[in-house]
């Protein structure tokens, strides 16, 4: 990914290891829509973001279809339940098959699904941006988000996921 991001150095932090427990937890949270589970890792998120007080915390957006099906954006829910202020500067501009329904090759081939919302264009220069996702599998989703933000010439871009 670094070759695609030059001159930015991608710095990613994953808080937890993706294992069988996390697989089951995400299934219950995301696919069964158990919103109450959003508070499970609030302390870990708060601690990880303590040093990012002046940063724009940007959740990975989900499609309107996913919001209708699930009832919430899982990353926004995690941040909200951890009492972390976030800003939705990205929007999903292309409906895509859910990443969980794709194999590795299909995930890596995914075309850019995000764009900067109109009201944020030209307003991110010299800002520090932290992009947050729930699960880092191949890194493709986060890379798409980083590439969108990179076009706005921020000072720094870092990424964080709950699990990898």
N, C-alpha and C positions, 0 to 999 in steps of 0.2 A: 504494500500500500504506500510505503514511503516514497517510492518513485513517482507515484501519481500526485502526491501532495507537495512536492518540492515547491517552495522553500520552507514549508512548515514541517516541524518534527512532530509526528503524532505521538501524543502521550495519553495512553489509556490506562484506566484503573478499573479493576473488577473487584467488588467487595467480597464476593462469595464464589465458591466453586460450584459449577453446575454439575450436580450428581443426581442420583435417584430421588433423594428427598426434594431437591429443588425442582426436578421434573414434575413430581406430584404436586408440589406447592403451586407452581405456575399453572398447571392444569386446572387445579381448583380455583385459583385466583382469576386467570384470564378466560379460560374456556367454560368454566361453570359460573363465572360472574360473581364470585364470592368477594365482594368489595371489602368486607371487613378485614380480609387478610392483608390489605394494603398497609396496615399499621405494623405488621410483623417485624419489619427491618428498619423501622423509623430511627432507632438509636444509631444503627450503623450508618445510615444515610446522613443524619445530622453530624455525626463525628467526622465523616469523610468530607463534608462540605463546610466545616468550620472555617477553613482557610480561604474559602471562596466567597466571602461576604459581598465583595464589590463586583463579582462576576455576574454575567447574564447566565442564568441557569435555563437551559433550553431542552425541553422534553422532545423526544422523537414523536412526531405526529402519527396518528392513525387515520385511516380513511373514514369517511362519513358512514360507510357501510358497517365498519367494525364498531363504531360508536353506537349505531342503531342496534346491532346484534348484541354487543356486550353491555352497553349502557354507560361505558366510561373508557377513557384512555388510561391504560394501566400505568404508564410512566407518570402521567399527571397525578394519578391517584397516589402513587408511592410518595411523590414529592409533597403533595398536599397533606397527607397523613403525617409526614415527618415535619410539618410546619416549615417547609422550605419554599421561599418565594421563587416562582418560575415565570418565564415569559415565553409564550408560544410564538416565536418569530418564524417558524417553519410551518408550512402546510403541505399536505399531501395533494399533489395536483394530478396524479394518475392512480386509478384504481388498479391494484395488483392482487394477485393471489397471495394469501397470507404466507409469510416466510415459513411458518411451521408446516405448510403443505408442500414445500419445495425441498428437493434434495440439494446437496452441496453445489453441484454444477449449476443448477437452476438459480440458486441464491446468488452465486458469483456473477451470473449473466444478467441479473436484474438491471434494468435501465433506471435512470434517475427519476425517482417518484416525487421528489420534494422541490419546493421553491420557497424563497423568502417572501413573506407576506408583504404586500405593497406598502403598508404603513411603516415597515422597517427598512425598506430599501434606502441606502445612503445614510443610515443612522447607526451602523455597526462599526464604522471605522475607528480604530484605536480602542476598541472594547475587548475585554477578556470574556470569552465564551466557553461555557462548559456544556457539552451536549450529553444528555443522559438517556440511556436506553435500559430496558429491563434485562435482556439477555444478549450477550455478544457470542455469536456462533462463528460466522465467517468474517465478520467485520464489515460486510458490504453495506448494511443499513447505515451504520455510523459513518462510513466513508462517504456515502451520498450526502449525508447531513453536513459533514465537514466541508465537502466541495461546494455546497451551496453557500455556506457561511464564508468560506475562503474568498469568494468573489466580492464580498463586501469589505475586504481588507481589514479584518480585526487585528488587534495587537497579538492576541494568543487565542488558540483553540485547543481545548483538551476534551477528552471524552471519559465517561464513566458508565459502567453498567453494574447492575445489581449482581449479576452472575456471569461467569464465563467458564 
